[in-house]
Amino acid sequence: MNCICCNSNKFKNLVKFKKFPYLNTSVPIKSKVKEKFDQLNYLYCKNCYHIIIDPRPKASKLNSLYESFYSYVSPLANKNISPTRDNNFLLFVEPWIKKNKLYSKVFEIGCFDGYILSKLKKHFKYHEGYDPSNGAKIGKKFGLNIKKKFFDSNTIPKAKFDVIISRHVIEHIYNPRKFIKNILSIMNEEAVIIIETPNFEYFIENSKTECFSFQHVSCFNYFSLVNLFMKFGLIPFKKKINENLIIFFRKGNITKLNLDNNKNIYSYINYKKKYIDQKKNILNLISKNFDKTKKFLVWGAGGYAISLIYHFNIDVNKVLFFIDNNKNNKNKKFIGFNSEIKLPNSISNYLNNFDFILIASMYHNDILNQIKSLRIPTKVIILPSKVIQV
């Protein structure tokens, strides 16, 4: 086995989760889909620190889950939600697009409901997006040119594009090299590719786990991602690095970049121990905040919530129900949980039935403000260690 980014064949164990679900999204309440659990094992490349799943689940199995069950809060359909990650992307990208008024066609791969396209299309003469989930149907209702399909060699659009955006897609791709080749085939000569993906170096350094799931088969850091794209004659020229990587690429002459890929070696070596210690601390935190009911609510009905529960072995029997702003989760549940996912306005009916609310979402600040606005008298836990009395 060779690393897709640097061709090294030297890998080392990073972390292992003994029991993790393949499906970490909601399903219809009457669904007969049976959950399958398996061991989730990650390795890292000792040269470029790219992280992979080994063994990997079958791509066909994951693709069918994306098409049938993938769920995400639609910012277009839910005006009360501020999509922090999406807006941060726009704050970084849109000023550059405005400044460089050289582009007429934009294409987004994995655009979900097309929120980003809806904000950027005014800068282009033509826009198009692909997404395999039902988010594509939402986008169409808002007048966006979105096609419900995967982006692969069988579905490549005929047009050539000036700006190609791919956000939180490449980490799901089984063959990133083929993915890049397909992007190259729809690029105009001066085209720009804008890639956003989780920065797994950030998660390793901060001992975070929420991005580890069967869906994330390739886990990049800045060095490994740039190294991969440079193999195809694509060079980075603009970047933003925090918990996510946003990198602009274009065709150019390959030169040796000054990329420091050794500074975080001990973070990788010690990650497993830190994870085990953190799991103990989180379980103690939850235990200490039980009062009378020994039940709690989980706010967040996405993969983030399920990842936290199974990464840290949180007792599923103590979850009263999940809360979510996504109206598409109405009449839905998580496999392994008996209760239906509920909207926030139903919480007041259960005030005597839970001890606290656990926020399990990347939008925890928005959710905390919403809890305060609803005037719900409760404790709120934001992992790994924050407890707030509302």
C-alpha positions, -999 to 999 in steps of 0.1 A, spaced: 0 0 0 14 34 -10 3 68 1 -18 86 -26 -1 119 -17 36 111 -15 39 74 -26 55 63 7 47 28 19 54 35 55 23 38 77 17 37 114 -14 32 135 -31 64 146 -64 54 164 -89 27 166 -126 29 174 -139 -6 182 -176 0 174 -187 27 150 -218 29 127 -216 30 89 -247 52 88 -244 84 109 -274 102 95 -311 101 102 -336 78 85 -375 78 83 -391 68 116 -406 37 99 -374 27 81 -365 -10 83 -328 -3 76 -306 -22 100 -275 -5 114 -242 -22 109 -213 -15 132 -176 -22 125 -142 -13 138 -130 20 125 -92 20 121 -70 49 110 -34 49 99 -11 78 91 17 81 65 51 85 83 63 108 55 35 133 48 11 125 77 -18 118 53 -44 97 72 -64 68 58 -90 42 68 -77 7 68 -95 -14 58 -118 8 38 -156 1 36 -170 -6 1 -175 26 -19 -208 13 -33 -222 9 2 -213 45 12 -225 60 -21 -259 44 -16 -261 59 19 -253 94 5 -280 91 -21 -307 77 2 -301 92 37 -275 121 36 -290 150 56 -277 185 63 -295 216 75 -304 236 44 -295 273 49 -318 282 20 -348 264 35 -341 273 71 -336 311 73 -332 310 111 -299 292 108 -267 310 102 -244 285 84 -211 296 100 -188 273 80 -204 283 47 -203 320 55 -167 318 66 -159 303 32 -177 331 15 -159 358 35 -126 344 23 -135 336 -13 -160 362 -25 -137 393 -21 -112 376 -43 -138 367 -70 -150 404 -69 -115 416 -73 -106 393 -102 -135 400 -126 -122 376 -152 -146 347 -148 -178 338 -166 -186 302 -155 -186 286 -120 -191 249 -112 -195 234 -77 -190 197 -69 -210 185 -39 -230 217 -36 -258 202 -14 -287 228 -17 -265 253 -36 -262 279 -8 -227 289 -19 -238 291 -56 -268 312 -46 -244 338 -31 -218 337 -58 -238 333 -90 -242 371 -94 -205 373 -102 -208 348 -131 -228 345 -164 -234 308 -158 -235 285 -127 -239 248 -123 -237 223 -94 -237 186 -88 -249 168 -56 -261 132 -52 -283 140 -21 -318 154 -19 -302 188 -12 -301 191 -50 -340 191 -50 -340 220 -25 -316 240 -46 -338 235 -77 -368 249 -58 -348 281 -53 -340 284 -90 -305 271 -90 -290 250 -118 -282 219 -98 -282 183 -110 -288 154 -86 -258 132 -95 -223 123 -85 -193 139 -102 -173 112 -119 -160 102 -153 -195 92 -164 -212 124 -155 -186 151 -165 -203 182 -178 -197 193 -214 -189 229 -205 -155 242 -194 -154 263 -163 -134 292 -150 -139 286 -112 -145 251 -98 -154 248 -62 -153 215 -41 -161 218 -5 -159 189 19 -159 163 -9 -124 151 -15 -121 135 20 -150 112 9 -134 102 -25 -119 67 -28 -96 77 -57 -86 114 -53 -62 112 -82 -90 103 -106 -111 130 -90 -84 156 -98 -81 143 -134 -118 147 -138 -116 183 -126 -88 190 -150 -110 179 -179 -135 207 -172 -110 235 -165 -104 264 -189 -67 271 -192 -67 299 -167 -92 283 -144 -90 282 -106 -99 253 -83 -110 261 -48 -108 232 -24 -121 231 12 -116 200 33 -112 194 71 -76 201 83 -69 169 101 -36 183 114 -58 207 134 -79 178 148 -48 158 157 -31 188 174 -62 196 194 -71 159 202 -105 162 184 -123 132 170 -155 144 153 -142 142 118 -133 105 120 -160 83 105 -164 57 77 -173 85 53 -139 102 57 -116 78 38 -88 103 30 -78 128 57 -56 157 45 -33 182 61 -19 211 41 13 194 31 -4 162 19 -31 180 -1 -7 204 -18 17 175 -25 -12 156 -42 -24 185 -64 12 194 -74 15 159 -90 -10 172 -116 7 205 -123 -16 224 -100 0 249 -76 -14 267 -46 -15 305 -46 -40 314 -19 -49 297 14 -66 298 47 -57 273 74 -76 266 106 -99 237 114 -105 236 76 -82 240 47 -93 264 19 -68 264 -9 -68 280 -44 -50 260 -71 -42 268 -107 -20 254 -134 16 265 -132 53 256 -132 60 233 -103 87 245 -80 98 231 -47 76 247 -20 89 252 15 65 228 33 73 219 68 58 184 74 77 173 105 67 198 131 37 178 145 51 143 147 46 140 184 9 150 181 4 120 159 24 97 181 5 107 213 -29 111 197 -43 77 209 -33 83 245 -48 118 245 -80 104 230 -83 78 257 -78 104 284 -103 127 269 -129 100 267 -125 94 305 -129 131 312 -160 135 290 -178 105 305 -170 119 340 -183 153 330 -216 138 317 -219 117 348 -214 147 372 -242 167 355 -270 142 359 -295 153 385 -329 135 388 -339 120 355 -306 105 343 -316 115 308 -303 143 285 -311 159 252 -287 160 222 -290 191 201 -277 183 166 -290 155 144 -261 151 120 -231 129 117 -212 151 142 -236 140 170 -234 103 162 -196 105 160 -193 120 195 -216 94 210 -197 65 195 -162 79 198 -167 84 235 -189 55 243 -218 77 256 -247 56 268 -273 57 241 -300 47 266 -296 80 284 -305 101 253 -341 112 257 -343 125 221 -324 146 196 -332 182 187 -326 197 153 -336 229 133 -336 209 101 -373 205 92 -363 177 69 -356 156 100 -393 156 109 -406 120 113 -370 108 113 -348 90 139 -313 76 142 -310 39 140 -304 25 174 -325 52 191 -362 48 197 -373 84 198 -382 107 170 -360 138 162 -378 169 175 -378 206 166 -366 231 192 -401 244 200 -410 211 215 -384 212 243 -406 231 267 -430 201 269 -402 180 284 -385 203 309 -390 178 338 -377 149 318 -340 157 312 -311 171 332 -291 189 305 -287 196 268 -256 183 251 -247 204 220 -233 181 193 -229 204 164 -202 225 147 -227 254 151 -226 253 189 -224 291 194 -255 296 172 -273 268 191 -264 282 225 -278 316 215 -310 299 203 -314 281 237 -310 314 254 -336 330 232 -360 302 239 -355 308 276 -350 272 284 -338 269 321 -312 241 318 -275 233 319 -258 231 285 -227 210 279 -204 218 250 -177 191 246 -150 186 256 -153 205 289 -177 235 289 -208 235 312 -231 266 310 -262 273 331 -288 290 309 
